[in-house]
Amino acid sequence: MDWLPFQKAKLYTNAFIRRDGRLLLGYKKRGLGKDMYNGFGGKVDPGETPAEAAVRELQEEAGITAKLKHRATLLFMSPEIPEAAHIEIYYAEDYEGNVTESEEMRPEWFAIPDSEERHKEVIQTPKQVDPTTGLRFIPYDQMWEDDKLWLPAFLSGHDFVGRADFDSQGHMQKWWFALTS
Ligand SMILES: CNc1ncnc2c1ncn2[C@@H]1O[C@H](COP(=O)(O)OP(=O)(O)OP(=O)(O)O)[C@@H](O)[C@H]1O
């Protein structure tokens, strides 16, 4: 299969928060990615920088404010969308405010596997619970298919760029990822 062609890209943000060894994800209640877990984010508004949009979306969707660091860039294409999604991905290890459910997202904390090897086990055998915290491990089976390819390295500190093309059923057809640090 060839890479899907596109004329234009639309800018989105996605922010991941980790605190006390746990990862905050949101269960998306509507729109693109409905019924999947993801970081918090959305479209960059006209006149806004991606960094500003990332802070705003985190506040709107999870009720918290964080000093976000830019960590990754992802280009995502699907025959279902007219424009490519150009997603700037952000990260923070602290935040202010109280994590709050919004109309769009239901926030939930997840246990982070302690090695890339353990991530693989959690990907292969979903729904595992961390006995020390009682939290579910990252729900890769309920996330975008590409996340399992980059989130383990991302959480061990690597930045990356990448592209993923999906088919109309939402399965990944073609992809590449490169660590940039
Ligand atoms: C391979 N694919 C992907 N992998 C990981 N994340 C992906 C993604 N494709 C889209 N995303 C994220 O999905 C959200 C959509 O945002 P979306 O709900 O459309 O925007 P916004 O909050 O502005 O919506 P409203 O217009 O208010 O409904 C946004 O965080 C964007 O980064």
The ligand as an ORCA input file, in Angstrom:
! r2SCAN-3c Opt
* xyz 0 1
  C      -2.993      7.799     15.209
  N      -3.765      8.626     15.787
  C      -3.771      9.262     16.954
  N      -3.033      8.864     17.999
  C      -3.140      9.552     19.158
  N      -3.940     10.629     19.308
  C      -4.667     11.007     18.249
  C      -4.610     10.355     17.042
  N      -5.455     10.984     16.190
  C      -6.016     11.991     16.856
  N      -5.537     12.016     18.095
  C      -5.905     12.948     19.148
  O      -7.311     12.938     19.233
  C      -7.758     14.201     19.700
  C      -8.786     14.697     18.732
  O      -9.240     15.942     19.127
  P     -10.711     16.462     18.854
  O     -11.628     15.867     19.856
  O     -11.065     16.281     17.436
  O     -10.485     17.969     19.108
  P     -11.221     18.994     20.087
  O     -10.940     18.649     21.520
  O     -10.773     20.349     19.641
  O     -12.692     18.625     19.786
  P     -14.064     19.405     19.759
  O     -14.057     20.111     18.434
  O     -14.053     20.303     20.965
  O     -15.056     18.265     19.833
  C      -6.531     15.093     19.804
  O      -6.056     15.092     21.137
  C      -5.544     14.374     18.906
  O      -4.241     14.655     19.280
*
